[in-house]
Amino acid sequence: MRTYVNNVFGIFLLILLFVSSAEANPNLLGPSGLIYLPSAYPAGGIGYYSLSGNKITRFNTTFFNGALEAGVLRDKLQGGYSYNLKLPVLEESGMMPQIALGIYNYNNPALEKTNYIVVSKFIDSFGLTLHVGYRSKGDLKDAARLFNYSTIQNAIDDAKSDSGKTFFGFEYSFMPMFSIMGEKFDTSYNAGIRFNPMPMLSIDYDFLDIKKTRNLKEKKVLNFNLSFGF
């Protein structure tokens, strides 16, 4: 009986491997997107990364055939959960880009929720996806919980700054399993390499604040994401 169950489970995993989408890439804030930047495309997946000794896990799923994305993020140091939603309001078609509205950091113990609008466009002939958006930045609630800053004052200054409300970025696929990402988000420029060794798995190696405009303790992060087709 155990052998039969193991065989069925193995077949199930193989089916997932070949039918799952590689789109599911929860970003470091929770919503699917690039590094910190949310895209206009909804996707579901499970993500994990560690930064400054903190363990972050994320879970996103889509509803109504991609008409809504919802997700939850767990911050181990905070010991709680924050939530995100993404609602596509215009579907990409021809020259028309994809447009979505969203929120993240909802119920976050350190930051107020942040609202955003984002426009994304895939240019097939170049293998390039462009993103641009605007966000209404949440206010600071607890600087001590913003774990990747060198000092609490740096966290306070960043959270209270009026700069960084607009964001933009790109993803360029240059090989079947590889793409490179770049973005300007908040006051920093970030870059990353995305590796899709199989349809259900992506691994991002991200470089944070490459122009050194923020006083961060760690500037490299390995971001793992799994998609199970939901």
BALOBA-1460 file (C-alpha; in Angstrom, 3 decimals):
// residues 230
<rec num="1" residu="m" x="0.000" y="0.000" z="0.000"/>
<rec num="2" residu="r" x="2.819" y="2.393" z="0.881"/>
<rec num="3" residu="t" x="4.503" y="1.675" z="-2.475"/>
<rec num="4" residu="y" x="1.259" y="2.464" z="-4.294"/>
<rec num="5" residu="v" x="0.866" y="5.768" z="-2.421"/>
<rec num="6" residu="n" x="4.487" y="6.698" z="-3.161"/>
<rec num="7" residu="n" x="3.995" y="5.951" z="-6.860"/>
<rec num="8" residu="v" x="0.827" y="8.048" z="-7.023"/>
<rec num="9" residu="f" x="2.574" y="10.895" z="-5.225"/>
<rec num="10" residu="g" x="5.519" y="10.665" z="-7.629"/>
<rec num="11" residu="i" x="3.222" y="10.804" z="-10.665"/>
<rec num="12" residu="f" x="1.434" y="13.792" z="-9.137"/>
<rec num="13" residu="l" x="4.737" y="15.634" z="-8.735"/>
<rec num="14" residu="l" x="5.681" y="14.908" z="-12.340"/>
<rec num="15" residu="i" x="2.354" y="16.283" z="-13.547"/>
<rec num="16" residu="l" x="2.947" y="19.451" z="-11.521"/>
<rec num="17" residu="l" x="6.412" y="19.762" z="-12.977"/>
<rec num="18" residu="f" x="5.184" y="19.837" z="-16.564"/>
<rec num="19" residu="v" x="1.945" y="21.777" z="-16.224"/>
<rec num="20" residu="s" x="2.946" y="24.458" z="-13.707"/>
<rec num="21" residu="s" x="3.619" y="28.013" z="-14.728"/>
<rec num="22" residu="a" x="6.966" y="29.724" z="-14.175"/>
<rec num="23" residu="e" x="5.239" y="33.075" z="-13.659"/>
<rec num="24" residu="a" x="4.949" y="32.733" z="-9.889"/>
<rec num="25" residu="n" x="7.657" y="34.966" z="-8.462"/>
<rec num="26" residu="p" x="6.538" y="36.639" z="-5.231"/>
<rec num="27" residu="n" x="8.815" y="39.645" z="-4.749"/>
<rec num="28" residu="l" x="10.542" y="40.559" z="-1.494"/>
<rec num="29" residu="l" x="7.458" y="42.504" z="-0.327"/>
<rec num="30" residu="g" x="4.950" y="39.772" z="-1.195"/>
<rec num="31" residu="p" x="3.151" y="40.586" z="-4.488"/>
<rec num="32" residu="s" x="4.342" y="38.880" z="-7.672"/>
<rec num="33" residu="g" x="6.822" y="41.000" z="-9.600"/>
<rec num="34" residu="l" x="10.555" y="41.711" z="-9.858"/>
<rec num="35" residu="i" x="12.723" y="42.376" z="-6.785"/>
<rec num="36" residu="y" x="10.659" y="44.871" z="-4.784"/>
<rec num="37" residu="l" x="8.599" y="46.118" z="-7.713"/>
<rec num="38" residu="p" x="5.098" y="44.620" z="-8.175"/>
<rec num="39" residu="s" x="4.095" y="43.806" z="-11.748"/>
<rec num="40" residu="a" x="0.621" y="44.106" z="-13.272"/>
<rec num="41" residu="y" x="0.478" y="40.352" z="-13.908"/>
<rec num="42" residu="p" x="-1.224" y="38.141" z="-11.291"/>
<rec num="43" residu="a" x="0.471" y="34.897" z="-10.298"/>
<rec num="44" residu="g" x="0.463" y="32.305" z="-7.541"/>
<rec num="45" residu="g" x="3.370" y="30.695" z="-5.766"/>
<rec num="46" residu="i" x="5.297" y="29.998" z="-2.582"/>
<rec num="47" residu="g" x="8.446" y="31.980" z="-1.824"/>
<rec num="48" residu="y" x="11.213" y="32.044" z="0.770"/>
<rec num="49" residu="y" x="14.271" y="34.171" z="1.484"/>
<rec num="50" residu="s" x="16.518" y="35.149" z="4.397"/>
<rec num="51" residu="l" x="17.833" y="38.687" z="4.940"/>
<rec num="52" residu="s" x="19.762" y="40.078" z="7.929"/>
<rec num="53" residu="g" x="19.000" y="36.914" z="9.865"/>
<rec num="54" residu="n" x="15.262" y="37.176" z="9.256"/>
<rec num="55" residu="k" x="13.302" y="34.377" z="7.573"/>
<rec num="56" residu="i" x="10.553" y="35.490" z="5.182"/>
<rec num="57" residu="t" x="7.975" y="33.124" z="3.691"/>
<rec num="58" residu="r" x="5.237" y="34.121" z="1.220"/>
<rec num="59" residu="f" x="2.215" y="32.486" z="-0.325"/>
<rec num="60" residu="n" x="0.231" y="33.923" z="-3.259"/>
<rec num="61" residu="t" x="-2.690" y="32.522" z="-5.195"/>
<rec num="62" residu="t" x="-5.006" y="33.718" z="-7.963"/>
<rec num="63" residu="f" x="-8.788" y="33.625" z="-8.200"/>
<rec num="64" residu="f" x="-11.361" y="33.762" z="-11.019"/>
<rec num="65" residu="n" x="-8.925" y="32.783" z="-13.774"/>
<rec num="66" residu="g" x="-6.366" y="35.441" z="-12.832"/>
<rec num="67" residu="a" x="-8.840" y="38.244" z="-12.102"/>
<rec num="68" residu="l" x="-7.428" y="38.656" z="-8.583"/>
<rec num="69" residu="e" x="-4.209" y="37.850" z="-6.745"/>
<rec num="70" residu="a" x="-4.101" y="37.506" z="-2.963"/>
<rec num="71" residu="g" x="-1.139" y="36.719" z="-0.767"/>
<rec num="72" residu="v" x="0.242" y="36.511" z="2.730"/>
<rec num="73" residu="l" x="3.773" y="37.163" z="4.002"/>
<rec num="74" residu="r" x="5.203" y="35.897" z="7.294"/>
<rec num="75" residu="d" x="8.107" y="37.716" z="8.899"/>
<rec num="76" residu="k" x="9.752" y="35.469" z="11.520"/>
<rec num="77" residu="l" x="11.225" y="38.366" z="13.536"/>
<rec num="78" residu="q" x="7.860" y="40.100" z="13.681"/>
<rec num="79" residu="g" x="6.090" y="36.849" z="14.420"/>
<rec num="80" residu="g" x="3.053" y="37.935" z="12.446"/>
<rec num="81" residu="y" x="1.531" y="38.137" z="8.996"/>
<rec num="82" residu="s" x="0.892" y="40.876" z="6.432"/>
<rec num="83" residu="y" x="-1.309" y="40.620" z="3.359"/>
<rec num="84" residu="n" x="-1.408" y="41.826" z="-0.237"/>
<rec num="85" residu="l" x="-3.981" y="42.080" z="-3.027"/>
<rec num="86" residu="k" x="-3.615" y="42.744" z="-6.750"/>
<rec num="87" residu="l" x="-6.524" y="43.517" z="-9.082"/>
<rec num="88" residu="p" x="-5.895" y="43.700" z="-12.849"/>
<rec num="89" residu="v" x="-8.148" y="46.389" z="-14.321"/>
<rec num="90" residu="l" x="-6.986" y="46.170" z="-17.954"/>
<rec num="91" residu="e" x="-5.758" y="43.028" z="-19.699"/>
<rec num="92" residu="e" x="-2.772" y="43.187" z="-22.031"/>
<rec num="93" residu="s" x="-3.757" y="42.880" z="-25.683"/>
<rec num="94" residu="g" x="-1.873" y="43.985" z="-28.796"/>
<rec num="95" residu="m" x="-0.413" y="47.418" z="-28.098"/>
<rec num="96" residu="m" x="-2.439" y="47.724" z="-24.889"/>
<rec num="97" residu="p" x="-0.480" y="47.132" z="-21.669"/>
<rec num="98" residu="q" x="-1.642" y="45.307" z="-18.568"/>
<rec num="99" residu="i" x="-2.741" y="47.600" z="-15.719"/>
<rec num="100" residu="a" x="-3.335" y="46.593" z="-12.104"/>
<rec num="101" residu="l" x="-4.192" y="48.161" z="-8.764"/>
<rec num="102" residu="g" x="-2.912" y="46.684" z="-5.533"/>
<rec num="103" residu="i" x="-2.015" y="46.966" z="-1.869"/>
<rec num="104" residu="y" x="0.676" y="45.379" z="0.274"/>
<rec num="105" residu="n" x="1.864" y="45.652" z="3.897"/>
<rec num="106" residu="y" x="-1.741" y="45.311" z="5.050"/>
<rec num="107" residu="n" x="-1.660" y="44.440" z="8.778"/>
<rec num="108" residu="n" x="2.144" y="44.856" z="8.785"/>
<rec num="109" residu="p" x="3.362" y="45.639" z="12.337"/>
<rec num="110" residu="a" x="6.138" y="47.947" z="11.035"/>
<rec num="111" residu="l" x="4.539" y="49.830" z="8.119"/>
<rec num="112" residu="e" x="1.132" y="51.134" z="7.143"/>
<rec num="113" residu="k" x="-0.397" y="49.527" z="4.046"/>
<rec num="114" residu="t" x="0.842" y="50.818" z="0.697"/>
<rec num="115" residu="n" x="-1.409" y="51.306" z="-2.361"/>
<rec num="116" residu="y" x="-0.072" y="51.179" z="-5.913"/>
<rec num="117" residu="i" x="-0.947" y="51.271" z="-9.588"/>
<rec num="118" residu="v" x="1.346" y="49.534" z="-12.073"/>
<rec num="119" residu="v" x="1.503" y="49.214" z="-15.869"/>
<rec num="120" residu="s" x="3.320" y="46.263" z="-17.472"/>
<rec num="121" residu="k" x="3.996" y="45.490" z="-21.146"/>
<rec num="122" residu="f" x="5.670" y="42.450" z="-22.686"/>
<rec num="123" residu="i" x="7.560" y="43.150" z="-25.949"/>
<rec num="124" residu="d" x="7.761" y="39.719" z="-27.543"/>
<rec num="125" residu="s" x="10.245" y="40.585" z="-30.307"/>
<rec num="126" residu="f" x="12.843" y="41.639" z="-27.706"/>
<rec num="127" residu="g" x="11.974" y="39.219" z="-24.917"/>
<rec num="128" residu="l" x="11.570" y="42.293" z="-22.717"/>
<rec num="129" residu="t" x="8.936" y="43.158" z="-20.119"/>
<rec num="130" residu="l" x="8.660" y="46.773" z="-18.951"/>
<rec num="131" residu="h" x="6.991" y="48.009" z="-15.762"/>
<rec num="132" residu="v" x="6.181" y="51.483" z="-14.463"/>
<rec num="133" residu="g" x="4.016" y="52.523" z="-11.538"/>
<rec num="134" residu="y" x="3.161" y="54.829" z="-8.686"/>
<rec num="135" residu="r" x="2.584" y="54.061" z="-5.019"/>
<rec num="136" residu="s" x="1.141" y="55.850" z="-2.034"/>
<rec num="137" residu="k" x="3.821" y="55.086" z="0.523"/>
<rec num="138" residu="g" x="2.793" y="53.833" z="3.959"/>
<rec num="139" residu="d" x="3.932" y="55.620" z="7.101"/>
<rec num="140" residu="l" x="6.322" y="54.202" z="9.679"/>
<rec num="141" residu="k" x="4.895" y="52.403" z="12.709"/>
<rec num="142" residu="d" x="7.892" y="50.683" z="14.281"/>
<rec num="143" residu="a" x="11.394" y="51.447" z="12.978"/>
<rec num="144" residu="a" x="12.968" y="48.726" z="15.135"/>
<rec num="145" residu="r" x="11.223" y="46.072" z="13.015"/>
<rec num="146" residu="l" x="12.722" y="47.292" z="9.718"/>
<rec num="147" residu="f" x="15.475" y="44.734" z="10.081"/>
<rec num="148" residu="n" x="17.769" y="45.433" z="7.113"/>
<rec num="149" residu="y" x="18.810" y="48.960" z="8.103"/>
<rec num="150" residu="s" x="22.099" y="49.698" z="9.858"/>
<rec num="151" residu="t" x="20.464" y="52.164" z="12.241"/>
<rec num="152" residu="i" x="16.939" y="52.962" z="13.369"/>
<rec num="153" residu="q" x="17.418" y="56.556" z="12.198"/>
<rec num="154" residu="n" x="18.041" y="55.326" z="8.635"/>
<rec num="155" residu="a" x="14.741" y="53.445" z="8.759"/>
<rec num="156" residu="i" x="12.933" y="56.530" z="10.073"/>
<rec num="157" residu="d" x="14.453" y="58.789" z="7.390"/>
<rec num="158" residu="d" x="13.552" y="56.369" z="4.598"/>
<rec num="159" residu="a" x="9.986" y="55.782" z="5.756"/>
<rec num="160" residu="k" x="9.260" y="59.493" z="6.228"/>
<rec num="161" residu="s" x="10.846" y="60.556" z="2.948"/>
<rec num="162" residu="d" x="8.510" y="61.805" z="0.229"/>
<rec num="163" residu="s" x="10.831" y="60.510" z="-2.515"/>
<rec num="164" residu="g" x="10.537" y="57.159" z="-4.251"/>
<rec num="165" residu="k" x="6.813" y="57.150" z="-4.966"/>
<rec num="166" residu="t" x="7.263" y="56.305" z="-8.641"/>
<rec num="167" residu="f" x="8.945" y="53.058" z="-9.682"/>
<rec num="168" residu="f" x="10.010" y="51.396" z="-12.907"/>
<rec num="169" residu="g" x="11.872" y="48.301" z="-14.027"/>
<rec num="170" residu="f" x="12.417" y="45.634" z="-16.658"/>
<rec num="171" residu="e" x="12.978" y="41.914" z="-17.098"/>
<rec num="172" residu="y" x="14.940" y="40.680" z="-20.107"/>
<rec num="173" residu="s" x="14.952" y="36.974" z="-21.057"/>
<rec num="174" residu="f" x="18.204" y="36.203" z="-22.847"/>
<rec num="175" residu="m" x="18.207" y="32.385" z="-22.589"/>
<rec num="176" residu="p" x="15.437" y="29.789" z="-22.147"/>
<rec num="177" residu="m" x="16.083" y="29.503" z="-18.406"/>
<rec num="178" residu="f" x="17.617" y="32.887" z="-17.556"/>
<rec num="179" residu="s" x="16.541" y="36.512" z="-17.336"/>
<rec num="180" residu="i" x="18.001" y="39.653" z="-15.843"/>
<rec num="181" residu="m" x="16.039" y="42.251" z="-13.889"/>
<rec num="182" residu="g" x="16.597" y="45.890" z="-13.072"/>
<rec num="183" residu="e" x="14.429" y="48.346" z="-11.182"/>
<rec num="184" residu="k" x="14.281" y="51.681" z="-9.431"/>
<rec num="185" residu="f" x="12.139" y="51.273" z="-6.357"/>
<rec num="186" residu="d" x="11.968" y="53.651" z="-3.409"/>
<rec num="187" residu="t" x="15.277" y="55.552" z="-3.449"/>
<rec num="188" residu="s" x="17.453" y="52.684" z="-4.663"/>
<rec num="189" residu="y" x="18.379" y="50.835" z="-7.832"/>
<rec num="190" residu="n" x="18.231" y="47.049" z="-7.633"/>
<rec num="191" residu="a" x="19.275" y="44.291" z="-10.033"/>
<rec num="192" residu="g" x="18.855" y="40.551" z="-10.192"/>
<rec num="193" residu="i" x="19.330" y="37.322" z="-12.121"/>
<rec num="194" residu="r" x="16.338" y="34.982" z="-12.434"/>
<rec num="195" residu="f" x="16.974" y="31.288" z="-13.076"/>
<rec num="196" residu="n" x="14.158" y="28.865" z="-14.026"/>
<rec num="197" residu="p" x="15.743" y="25.381" z="-13.931"/>
<rec num="198" residu="m" x="12.278" y="23.776" z="-14.239"/>
<rec num="199" residu="p" x="8.745" y="25.075" z="-14.890"/>
<rec num="200" residu="m" x="7.744" y="25.000" z="-11.214"/>
<rec num="201" residu="l" x="10.908" y="26.568" z="-9.731"/>
<rec num="202" residu="s" x="12.603" y="29.934" z="-9.977"/>
<rec num="203" residu="i" x="15.658" y="31.191" z="-8.092"/>
<rec num="204" residu="d" x="16.453" y="34.901" z="-7.970"/>
<rec num="205" residu="y" x="19.825" y="36.283" z="-6.920"/>
<rec num="206" residu="d" x="19.164" y="39.915" z="-6.115"/>
<rec num="207" residu="f" x="21.543" y="42.839" z="-5.599"/>
<rec num="208" residu="l" x="19.994" y="45.591" z="-3.481"/>
<rec num="209" residu="d" x="20.853" y="49.298" z="-3.620"/>
<rec num="210" residu="i" x="23.655" y="48.986" z="-6.173"/>
<rec num="211" residu="k" x="24.261" y="52.787" z="-6.139"/>
<rec num="212" residu="k" x="24.584" y="52.756" z="-2.325"/>
<rec num="213" residu="t" x="21.987" y="55.423" z="-1.594"/>
<rec num="214" residu="r" x="20.643" y="53.629" z="1.506"/>
<rec num="215" residu="n" x="22.408" y="52.399" z="4.631"/>
<rec num="216" residu="l" x="21.514" y="48.695" z="4.428"/>
<rec num="217" residu="k" x="23.265" y="45.935" z="6.340"/>
<rec num="218" residu="e" x="22.920" y="43.289" z="3.610"/>
<rec num="219" residu="k" x="22.693" y="43.948" z="-0.113"/>
<rec num="220" residu="k" x="22.457" y="40.453" z="-1.599"/>
<rec num="221" residu="v" x="19.580" y="38.023" z="-1.223"/>
<rec num="222" residu="l" x="18.728" y="34.585" z="-2.623"/>
<rec num="223" residu="n" x="14.987" y="34.339" z="-3.321"/>
<rec num="224" residu="f" x="13.391" y="30.890" z="-3.913"/>
<rec num="225" residu="n" x="9.927" y="30.532" z="-5.496"/>
<rec num="226" residu="l" x="7.788" y="27.484" z="-6.278"/>
<rec num="227" residu="s" x="4.688" y="27.402" z="-8.494"/>
<rec num="228" residu="f" x="2.052" y="24.696" z="-8.206"/>
<rec num="229" residu="g" x="-0.234" y="26.089" z="-10.872"/>
<rec num="230" residu="f" x="-2.595" y="27.937" z="-8.535"/>
